[in-house]
Amino acid sequence: MIYTDWLYWLFVLATCILFYVVPYRVRPYVLFAGGVTFYTYYAGSFIFLLLSEVIIALLLIYWASKKSSKWIYPAAILGAVLVLGYFKYSGMLIETLQELFSFINQPFLPTVEQLILPLGISYFTFELIHYLVERKRGNLPEHKPIGLLAFIFFFPTMVAGPIKQFQVFYPQLQARFQWENIPYGIGRIGIGLFKKLVLAESIKLIAAPIYTEAGIAQSDLSTLWIALIAYTFVIYFDFSGYSDIAIGTARLFGIVVPENFRNPYMARSIAEFWNRWHISLGAWLTRYVYFPLGGSRVSQPRVYFNLMCTMTVSGLWHGAAWNFVVWGMFHGVMLCIHRFFVKEVKPKFPPVPKWLKPGTTVLSIAITFFGVTISRVFFVLPILAGWELTLRLFGLK
């Protein structure tokens, strides 16, 4: 892991000091140079891919400013999506086609070597798309091209987010140094490292039986349930630990980036869960997938369709395998059920008495946690193995 490398923290210290000693106008250049150095060290020549994407985007933006054309921004966004698709999903596509053709006993000649996924390309692509869309809408502050480069190559969030917004990030480059940011940043980094290295790694030992089909076959029912619940917490401490480290590191530079997790397992509904879990991703999907599809301002069947599409994209973003698609669709179904209950069922019943509300709150939290936990089956395992585990968990096999 990058964050356990002592050289990384030495790099953070040197870059942070340089950031504060240079004039304000030079700060974006420091962050850009720091990001390029960081990425080159850990990802090698893939830095040229990311630089090429940003440079092409800047050229298209400049072209759009000189020549009115409706296709320039969509072309830039499509280009970013295609690059992500090639590196992350082409292998999945070829393997799927091969399986389909073998099922009908027909040869499928094209093959693809296992591509190396560029470090952090999912976060990079989503932030670039955000920038392009908001630039097209005219929602960004005036800035020079170096502003985009500093934003995209801000190394604390390049690998594991959170997904930033340019209009929030860029003005902070002019902020004065504040001593209180240092203890806060160090403390937040410490919390993140503790979550990742102590809690997640320790609980992972309890979750071990569900990581393999052999482990599932050799475990009894109670062991499987305990392992699945443990895995649910492994995912939380792992993801939120990375976010804490990124948030704390960014604060050392006086930059506040979005919170990504807010006690998600205390959510009283699946909708509330997605307002607490991977918050920056949920906000991005809402803004650039759900709303463009029509959001909730359309007919109810269309709203359900929009929710399913959005959560399917969420599943694909998490991993290039069909089990992640199933996981995303699982959450889409839960969101549709919740919306149907809120809109169609709940209004037909009288309000819950005050003395019952604590009990209903606990029950709501338990039901939400149960649904989220069951969905993890398809996050950790391929579809068939996940289905087998689901049957075992409910005593159906």
N, C-alpha and C positions, 0 to 999 in steps of 0.2 A: 504494500500500500504506500502511495506517495507520502501520506502524512506521517509515516513512521520513519521517513528518511531524514536524518539529521541535516543533510545538505539542503533539503527543501526549507527547513526552518531558518537556516543561515541565510538562504536566498531571500526569504520573507523579511528578515531583519534588515539586510542590506538595501533591499528595494524600498522598504518603508522609510528608512532614514533618508535615502536619496529623494523620495517623494516629497518629504517635508522641507528639505533644504533648498530645493530648486524654486524658482519663481512659479507663480500659479499657472502662467501660460505654458510652462514646460511640463507640468504634471501629466497631461494626457500622453505626452511622448514617453515619459517614464513608465507609465502603465502599459503602453503598447510594447515598448522594448522589453519590459519584464515579462509580459505574456508570451512574446515570441521566444524569449530565452527559455522560459519554463517549458513551453510546449515542444521546442526543439530538443531539449534535454530528455524529456520523457516520451516523446512520440516521434522524434526523428524527422524524416523527410515529409511527413504528412503536414508539416507546417506550410509547405508550398501549396498544398491543396486548399487549406483554409485561407491563406493569403490571396490565392487566385480568386476564390469565391467572393471575397470582400472587395477586391480591386474591380472585378467585373461588375459587381453591384454598384460600386461608386461610379463607374463609367456609364452604366445604364441610367443612374440617377442624373448624372450630368447631361446626358443625352435628352432625358425627359424634360430637363429644365430649359433646353434650347429648342426642342421640337415637341409640340403637343401630339401625343400618341397614347392611345388607350392600352396598347399591348406591352409597353416597356416594363411597367411594374409587375404585371402578371407573368411576364417572361422571366424576370429576375427571381420571382418566388418559385415558379415552376422549376427553374434551374437548380435552386437550392434543394427542392424536394427530390429531384431526380438524382442529384449527387448522393443525398442521404439514402435514397432507395437503392441505388447501385451497390453501395458499400454494405448496407445493413440488411437488405431484403432480397438481393438477387439470388443468393444461395438458397434461401427459403423458397423462392419461386421455382427455381430449377428443380429442386428436390421434390416439390409438390407435383410438378409436371411429370417427372420421372415416375413417381408412384402411380399417378393416374394412368399413364401409358402402359406401365407394367401390369396394371389391373386388367386392362383390355388386351393384354398380350401383344402390344405393339411397341417397336423400338422407339426410343427418344434419344437422338444422337447428341444434342448439345449438352455439354457438361461444364461445370464451373469449378475452379479451384476455390478452396476456402479462403475468402478474402479477410485480410486483417482489418478490423474495424478501427478507424481513426479515433483516437482518444477524445472523448467528449463531443463527438460530432452531433449527437442528438440535441444537446443543449445549445451548441453553436448554431445549428440550423434553426431551432425555434426562436432564438434571439435575433437572428438575421431576418427571419420572416416577420417577426414583430416590428423590427426597425423599418422594413420596406413598407409594410401595411400602414404604419403610423405616419411615415413620411408621405405616402400617397394621400393620406387623409389630412395632412397639414397639421398634425398634432405635436410635432417636435419643435424644441427651441432651436434658434439659429446656432449653427456651429460649423466648424471646419471639418474636413474629412477625418482629421486625426481624432475627432470626438467619437466617430463610429469605431475606429480602430481601437481606441482605449476601452470602449464599451465591450466590444466583442472579445478582445484579448485580455480582459480583466481576469488574471489567472486564479484568484481564490474561488471563482464560481465556474471556471471552464470545465472542470471534470464532472462535478456532481450537483451543479446548481447552487442556490435557487435560480430560477429563470428571472432575469432582471427586466425592468422597463427603462428605456433610454431616457425618457422625459423626467424620470425620478433620479436616475443615476448621474446624468451629466452635470446638473447644477451643483452637485456635492463636490465636484472636483475643485471648487473655489472655496470650500469650507476651511476655516482656520483650525489649527491644531488644538485639540482639547485633551487634557491629561486624562480625564475620566474614560476616554475611549480605550486607553491602554489596559487598565485592569479589567474593564468589561470584556475586551477582546480576548485577553489571555484566559480569563475565567470561562468564557464561552468555548474557547478552543479546548480547555481542559475537560469541560463537560462532554464535548463531542468525542474526544479521545477515550474518555471513560466509558461512554456508551458503546463505542465501536470496539475497543480492544478488550474491555473487561466484561460488560454485560452481554453484548452480542456474541462474543466468542465463547463465553461460559454457557449461555443458554443454548447455543448451537449443539453442545454435547447432548442435551436432553432431546433436542429436535432430530438428532441423527437418524432414528429409524425411518423417517419418511423421505429421506433424501434418495433412497435407492429402492428398487422393487424387491431386492433380496431382504432389505431391512424391514419392509412392510410385511413380507411373507412370514418372517420369523417373529413378528411381534403380535401380542394379543391386543384385544380391543382397547383396554384402558391405556396401554402403552402408546397406541396410535393416537388416541385423543390427546393425551398429555404432550406427545411430540408435536402434533399439529398446533396446539395452543402455544407451545414453546416457539415454534417456527414463526407464528404470528408476531411474537415479541422480538424475535431475532430480526425480522424484516424492519420493524419499527426502530429498534435501537441502531441498526446498521444505517438505514436511510437518514434518520434524524441526526445520528452522530455525524455523518458527513456534512449535513446542512449546518449543524452547530459550528463545526470547524470552519466552514466557508464563511458563515456570518461573522464569527469572531475574527477571522483573518481580515475580512473586509473592514471591520470596525477599526482595526489598527491603522488603516488608511483614512479613518474618519468617514467611511462610506457605509451607509445603512442599506442593506439589501433585504428583500422580503423574507419574512418568517415563512417556514415551509411546513412546520408541524405544530399543532396546538392541541395537545391531549386528545388525539383522534379516537382513542378507545373509550372515551367518555361521551362520544356522540350519541344522541338519542334517536337518530334516524340515519339512513344511508346518505341522504342529502346533506345532513349536518356533518357526517363523516368526511365527505368530499370538500367541505369548507374548512376542515381541520387537517386533512391528510394531503401531503404534497401540494400545498396551497398554491404555489406559484404555477405548477403544472395545470391544476384545475382552473385557475384564472385564465391561463393561456388558451386552454381548450374551450372555455366558455366564450372568450372574446373572439377567437379566430376560427372556431369550428361550429359551436352551438348557435351563436348569434347569427352568423352568415346563413345558416340553414333555416333560420326563422325563429329560433329560440322557442319561447313559450307563447309567442304572439300569433300562433296559428292554431288550427284545429287540434283537438286532443290526439287523434291518431298520428298526426304529423309531429306533434310534440314527442310522442313516444318514439317515433322514427328518428327524430333529431337526437334524443338521448342515447339511443342505441348506436347511432353513427359516431357520436362523440366518444362514447366509452369504448367502442371498437378501436378508434384511433388511439385512445389511451393505452389499450392493451398492446397494440402494435408498437407504440413508442417504447414500451417497457422491454420488449424483446422480439427478435425475429424468429418466432416459432408460433405454431397454431395454438398451443396451449395458452399463450398470452392473449391471443384473440378471444379464446373461450373465456378466460378470466375477465377481460374487458366487457364482453357481452353479458357475463354473469352479473357484473355490477350495473350494466345498463338495464337488465331485467329488474334488478332490485330497485333501481331508481324509478322505473315505470310503475312498479307495484306501489311504491311509496307515494308517487304522485296520484295514482288512482285512488288510493286510500284517503289522502288529504282532500282531494277534490270531490270524490263521489261518495265515499263511505262515512268519513268523520262528521260531515255536516248533518247527517241524518240521526246522530245520537246526541243526547243531552251533554252539556259540559261536565267534565270530571269534577266531583266534589273536592274541595281543598284537602280534606283529610286523606284522600286517595292519591293525590298527586305525587307524593314521595315514592309510593309503591309503583305507580305507572312509570315514573321516571327511571327507576331501577330496572323495571321490566323492559322499557324501551332500549336502554343501554345494553342490556343482556341480549335482546333480539338482534340489535345491530351488530354487536360484537360476534355473535354466533354466525350471522350471514357473512361478515367479513372473513372470519376464520375459515369457514367452509370454502370460500372462494380461493383461499391460499393453496388448496389442493392443486388447482390448475396453474398456479404461479410457480410451484416448485417442481411439478412433474409433467411429462408429456400427457396428451389427452387420454389415451387408453389406460396408462398407469394411474392417472388421476381419477378416472372413472372407477377403476378397480378399488382404489383406496376409499372413494366415496361409498361404494357398496359395503366395504368392510366396516367403515365407521358407523353405518346404520344397521349393521347386522344382517345385511341382505346377501352376504356371501361368506 
